[in-house]
Each structure stands twice: as structure tokens, then as C-alpha cells.
Amino acid sequence: MPNLKILNEAMPVAPLKIIALNSCEELGRQVDKHIVNFRSKHELEGVAGIGLNGYFEPSYLVEASCPRFGSGEAKGLLKDSVRGTDLYIMVDVCNYSITYQVCGYENHMSPDDHYQDLKRIIAAATGKAKRINVIIPFLYESRQHKRTKRESLDCALALQELVAMGVSNIITFDAHDPRVQNSIPLNGFDNFNPPYQFIKSLLQNVPGLTIDNDHLMIISPDEGAMNRAIYFSNVLGVDMGMFYKRRDYSTIVNGKNPIVAHEFLGTDRTCWYGKCCFL
């Protein structure tokens, strides 16, 4: 349950508006429905006292689109006003199911395409919103966050570009490396980790799950997920294992050292079949 006391003492920055791009339409509708239900049931004292305009609405969604020309180029289009609003833009850069036509060929939208659409919508708002916030469940280019050779730092560049366009807050989930927020230290960057929701869904949707060392083992698929695996194994009180990639550093294929084998570090290899929880 939300802390209603804090909500009662806080006032909204401005009337709320939500833009869910086509990559995030279903999630946007669910968020909008939740907010409408919440505000209708919990009337805040401060809001009731001054009658804040736009607080109680049947929907907070703003109709927006990014139509494309025959060449594949696009433009951002807002069909409602966002002047003076607290605007939240939702985009899923990993939604590969969306397609568009380029010179008669069908092309699936890549993370770069979704990111460009996000910037187009921000540009369409033309700085009229009171505040612009971006909700991006999978942080764009989050795996390209540290330089090991002469290579670009795409995630840091994207964050700085969004801030330069007027974005005040960026909200993401389980970022590959949360330290990338150091590229925009004076702006809002919220990284939410979902371990509670993960365990909750696991317990609710896996019938007959027995949580003990004889029936369950937490396994990290690589070194990057070790912290999460350690947390889960401690909370559930079960053993933990890990896979690591053994590479041939004497050979380079397509700019990378090829993986020779996936080695397992753990207590019992028999857990691979039916008794593992891979994170």
C-alpha cells in the first residue's frame, strides 16, 4: 500500500498526462487504469481543499503517434495539448514485434528506432510541458556502459541527450549497471529492482514448488547476475550455483574471443533438470 500520509502532504507538480508509445500501449493502459482507480478512491486532503484542475480525470493518456513516410523517415505527432502538464512518456525499446514499411519492405523496429521515436515525441511537446519524465523499462543501450577499447559509450550519450532535450527524470528497471547515472548526476534517475515481484510471481505461478535444498537451487547464468542470485538464495534459504563462460583468448572471431564452453560452479549438476531457478 502507498504511504497515503506522504501523498496527502505532497501536491502534484502539475496535471498528469501519460504518453504510451506504440511499443508500450498495453502497459500504458494498465498504468492509466490503476491511477484512475487510485485517485477516485483516495481523495487527497490538499487536492480537495484547492480543487486542483485535472487531478480527477477519466483517463490521463494523450493520443500520440509517429507516422512514417515511404522512405522510412518519421515524425512525432501529438493530438492533444500537453501545455503545463507533468508529462510521462513510456517506451519499450525492446519491442521487436512492431514493423513499418521501407521502400516496400517490411522492417522490424530496433531499439534505435524506438529511441528515435521517443525523441520525436519529446520534440513534438516543444518544451510546453511543465516537466517531462521518461519511463523506459529496459534502459536503452544499457549494455554499452563502459569503455574497454576505442568504443562509444552509447548509454551515457543517450541519457545526456535526453536531459539536453528537457527530460527531468528517467525511470528504468534493473539497469545493467546503475552507475551509468553518473553521466547525468544532477538529474533524476530511478532504477527499480524487481526481486520482490519476481519471488512473488514465482510462488504464485509455479504449482508444487518446494523451497528447500533438496528441490530448489538458484543459478546465475553468468557473472553479471551474481548479486541477484545471492540475494534470492539468501532470502529463500537454498544453495546457489553459477555458470561462467570459458573463452579462448588466443583467438578472435568477429571482434570477440569465442566461448569454448559454459562451465558450472555448484554443488550438484543433477539440479539442471527440473529443480533450478535461472536468474
C-alpha positions as CSV (number, residue, x, y, z in Angstrom):
1,M,0.0,0.0,0.0
2,P,1.3,3.5,-0.8
3,N,2.1,5.9,2.1
4,L,-1.1,8.0,1.9
5,K,0.2,10.3,4.7
6,I,3.0,11.4,2.5
7,L,0.7,11.8,-0.5
8,N,-1.7,13.9,1.5
9,E,1.1,16.3,2.4
10,A,2.5,16.5,-1.1
11,M,1.0,18.4,-4.0
12,P,1.3,17.3,-7.7
13,V,3.8,19.2,-9.8
14,A,1.1,19.8,-12.5
15,P,-1.8,18.0,-14.1
16,L,-0.7,14.5,-15.0
17,K,-0.5,13.3,-18.6
18,I,0.8,10.0,-20.0
19,I,2.0,9.2,-23.5
20,A,2.4,5.5,-24.1
21,L,4.2,4.9,-27.4
22,N,3.0,2.1,-29.6
23,S,5.8,-0.1,-28.1
24,C,4.2,0.3,-24.7
25,E,0.5,0.7,-25.3
26,E,-0.8,-2.2,-23.2
27,L,1.4,-1.3,-20.2
28,G,0.3,2.3,-20.6
29,R,-3.4,1.4,-20.5
30,Q,-2.8,-0.7,-17.3
31,V,-0.9,2.2,-15.6
32,D,-3.6,4.7,-16.6
33,K,-6.4,2.4,-15.3
34,H,-4.6,2.0,-12.0
35,I,-4.0,5.7,-11.5
36,V,-7.7,6.5,-12.3
37,N,-8.9,3.9,-9.8
38,F,-6.4,5.0,-7.1
39,R,-7.3,8.7,-7.4
40,S,-11.0,8.0,-7.4
41,K,-10.8,6.1,-4.2
42,H,-8.2,8.2,-2.3
43,E,-9.1,11.8,-2.4
44,L,-6.1,13.8,-1.0
45,E,-6.8,16.5,1.5
46,G,-4.7,19.1,-0.1
47,V,-6.2,18.5,-3.6
48,A,-9.8,18.6,-2.2
49,G,-9.0,21.9,-0.5
50,I,-7.9,23.8,-3.5
51,G,-9.7,21.8,-6.2
52,L,-6.6,21.2,-8.4
53,N,-7.6,21.3,-12.1
54,G,-7.0,18.0,-13.9
55,Y,-6.4,15.8,-10.8
56,F,-9.6,13.7,-11.3
57,E,-9.8,12.6,-14.9
58,P,-11.4,9.5,-16.7
59,S,-8.1,9.0,-18.4
60,Y,-4.7,10.6,-18.4
61,L,-3.5,9.1,-21.7
62,V,-2.6,11.5,-24.5
63,E,-3.0,10.3,-28.1
64,A,0.3,10.4,-29.9
65,S,1.9,8.6,-32.9
66,C,4.9,8.6,-35.1
67,P,3.7,8.2,-38.7
68,R,6.3,7.3,-41.3
69,F,6.9,8.3,-44.9
70,G,7.6,5.9,-47.7
71,S,11.3,6.4,-47.2
72,G,11.0,5.1,-43.6
73,E,11.5,8.6,-42.1
74,A,9.1,9.5,-39.3
75,K,7.7,12.5,-37.4
76,G,6.2,12.8,-33.9
77,L,2.6,13.9,-33.6
78,L,0.6,14.8,-30.5
79,K,-3.2,15.0,-30.9
80,D,-3.8,16.6,-27.5
81,S,-2.3,19.6,-25.7
82,V,0.4,18.9,-23.0
83,R,0.9,22.5,-22.1
84,G,1.7,22.9,-18.4
85,T,1.4,19.2,-17.6
86,D,3.5,16.7,-15.8
87,L,4.2,14.5,-18.8
88,Y,5.3,10.9,-18.6
89,I,6.4,9.2,-21.8
90,M,6.6,5.4,-21.8
91,V,8.6,3.4,-24.4
92,D,9.8,-0.2,-24.6
93,V,12.9,-0.2,-26.8
94,C,13.0,-4.0,-26.9
95,N,9.6,-4.4,-28.5
96,Y,10.7,-6.0,-31.8
97,S,7.2,-7.0,-32.9
98,I,6.3,-3.6,-34.3
99,T,7.0,-3.2,-38.1
100,Y,7.0,-0.5,-40.7
101,Q,7.4,-0.3,-44.4
102,V,10.6,1.0,-46.0
103,C,10.5,1.2,-49.8
104,G,8.0,-1.6,-49.9
105,Y,9.9,-3.9,-47.5
106,E,8.8,-4.7,-44.0
107,N,11.2,-3.7,-41.3
108,H,11.1,-4.6,-37.6
109,M,11.7,-1.7,-35.2
110,S,15.0,-1.9,-33.4
111,P,15.9,-0.2,-30.1
112,D,17.4,2.6,-32.2
113,D,14.1,3.1,-34.0
114,H,12.2,3.2,-30.7
115,Y,14.7,5.7,-29.2
116,Q,14.3,8.0,-32.2
117,D,10.5,7.9,-31.8
118,L,10.9,8.8,-28.1
119,K,13.0,11.9,-29.1
120,R,10.4,12.8,-31.8
121,I,7.6,12.8,-29.2
122,I,9.7,14.9,-26.8
123,A,10.4,17.3,-29.7
124,A,6.7,17.5,-30.5
125,A,6.0,18.7,-27.0
126,T,8.2,21.7,-27.9
127,G,9.1,22.5,-24.3
128,K,5.5,23.3,-23.3
129,A,5.1,20.6,-20.6
130,K,5.8,21.7,-17.0
131,R,8.0,18.6,-16.6
132,I,9.0,15.7,-18.8
133,N,9.7,12.2,-17.4
134,V,10.7,9.1,-19.4
135,I,9.7,5.6,-18.3
136,I,11.9,3.1,-20.2
137,P,11.6,-0.4,-18.7
138,F,14.8,-1.6,-20.4
139,L,17.4,1.1,-20.4
140,Y,18.4,2.0,-23.9
141,E,22.0,0.8,-24.8
142,S,22.5,-0.1,-21.1
143,R,24.9,-2.9,-22.0
144,Q,27.2,-0.3,-23.7
145,H,28.1,1.5,-20.5
146,K,31.9,1.1,-20.0
147,R,34.8,1.6,-22.4
148,T,37.2,-1.3,-22.7
149,K,38.7,-0.3,-26.1
150,R,38.1,2.5,-28.5
151,E,34.3,2.3,-28.5
152,S,31.4,4.5,-27.9
153,L,29.5,4.9,-24.6
154,D,26.0,4.8,-26.1
155,C,24.0,4.7,-22.8
156,A,25.7,7.7,-21.3
157,L,25.3,9.6,-24.5
158,A,21.6,8.8,-24.7
159,L,21.0,9.9,-21.1
160,Q,22.8,13.2,-21.7
161,E,20.9,13.7,-24.9
162,L,17.5,13.2,-23.2
163,V,18.5,15.6,-20.4
164,A,19.6,18.2,-23.0
165,M,16.1,17.9,-24.7
166,G,14.5,18.8,-21.4
167,V,13.8,15.5,-19.7
168,S,13.8,15.9,-15.9
169,N,13.6,12.3,-14.7
170,I,14.4,8.9,-16.2
171,I,12.8,5.8,-14.7
172,T,14.0,2.3,-15.6
173,F,14.1,-1.2,-14.1
174,D,17.1,-3.4,-13.2
175,A,19.6,-1.4,-15.2
176,H,22.6,-3.4,-16.4
177,D,24.9,-1.1,-14.4
178,P,23.2,1.6,-12.3
179,R,26.4,3.6,-12.2
180,V,25.6,4.9,-15.6
181,Q,23.5,7.5,-13.9
182,N,26.8,9.3,-13.1
183,S,26.6,10.6,-16.6
184,I,23.7,12.8,-15.5
185,P,24.5,13.4,-11.8
186,L,22.2,16.5,-11.4
187,N,19.1,14.9,-12.9
188,G,16.6,12.3,-11.7
189,F,17.5,8.7,-12.4
190,D,15.4,6.0,-10.7
191,N,16.4,2.4,-11.1
192,F,13.9,0.0,-9.6
193,N,14.9,-3.6,-8.9
194,P,12.1,-6.2,-9.0
195,P,13.3,-9.0,-6.7
196,Y,10.1,-8.9,-4.6
197,Q,7.9,-9.1,-7.6
198,F,10.0,-11.9,-9.1
199,I,9.7,-14.1,-6.0
200,K,6.0,-13.3,-5.6
201,S,5.3,-14.3,-9.2
202,L,7.4,-17.5,-8.7
203,L,5.5,-18.6,-5.6
204,Q,2.1,-17.7,-7.1
205,N,2.5,-19.3,-10.6
206,V,4.6,-22.4,-10.0
207,P,2.4,-25.1,-8.5
208,G,4.0,-27.6,-6.2
209,L,7.2,-25.6,-5.7
210,T,9.1,-26.9,-2.7
211,I,11.6,-24.4,-1.3
212,D,14.5,-26.4,0.2
213,N,17.9,-27.6,-0.8
214,D,16.6,-30.9,-2.0
215,H,14.2,-29.4,-4.5
216,L,15.4,-26.0,-5.5
217,M,18.7,-24.3,-6.4
218,I,19.3,-20.7,-7.5
219,I,21.6,-20.5,-10.5
220,S,23.2,-17.4,-12.0
221,P,23.6,-17.7,-15.8
222,D,26.7,-15.5,-15.8
223,E,28.8,-13.4,-13.5
224,G,26.6,-10.3,-14.1
225,A,23.6,-11.8,-12.2
226,M,25.6,-13.0,-9.2
227,N,24.3,-10.2,-6.8
228,R,20.7,-11.0,-7.7
229,A,21.3,-14.8,-7.3
230,I,23.0,-14.3,-3.9
231,Y,20.0,-12.2,-2.7
232,F,17.5,-14.8,-3.8
233,S,19.4,-17.7,-2.4
234,N,19.7,-16.0,1.0
235,V,16.0,-15.0,1.1
236,L,14.8,-18.4,0.1
237,G,17.4,-20.3,2.1
238,V,18.7,-22.5,-0.7
239,D,22.0,-23.3,-2.4
240,M,23.3,-21.3,-5.3
241,G,25.3,-22.1,-8.4
242,M,26.7,-20.2,-11.3
243,F,27.6,-20.7,-15.0
244,Y,30.6,-18.8,-16.4
245,K,31.8,-18.5,-20.0
246,R,35.2,-20.1,-20.7
247,R,36.7,-18.2,-23.6
248,D,39.6,-18.8,-26.0
249,Y,41.7,-15.6,-25.6
250,S,44.2,-16.7,-28.2
251,T,41.5,-16.4,-31.0
252,I,39.4,-13.5,-32.2
253,V,36.2,-14.1,-34.1
254,N,34.1,-11.1,-35.3
255,G,36.0,-8.9,-32.9
256,K,35.4,-11.2,-29.8
257,N,37.1,-14.1,-28.1
258,P,34.9,-17.1,-28.8
259,I,33.2,-19.0,-26.0
260,V,34.7,-22.5,-25.6
261,A,32.3,-23.8,-23.0
262,H,29.8,-22.9,-20.3
263,E,31.2,-24.1,-17.1
264,F,29.1,-24.8,-14.0
265,L,30.1,-23.9,-10.4
266,G,27.8,-25.6,-7.9
267,T,27.1,-28.5,-5.7
268,D,25.0,-30.9,-7.8
269,R,24.7,-31.0,-11.6
270,T,21.6,-33.1,-11.4
271,C,19.7,-30.0,-10.4
272,W,19.8,-28.9,-14.1
273,Y,16.7,-31.0,-14.9
274,G,13.6,-29.6,-13.2
275,K,14.9,-28.3,-10.0
276,C,16.6,-25.0,-11.0
277,C,15.6,-21.4,-11.0
278,F,17.7,-19.5,-13.5
279,L,18.0,-15.7,-12.9
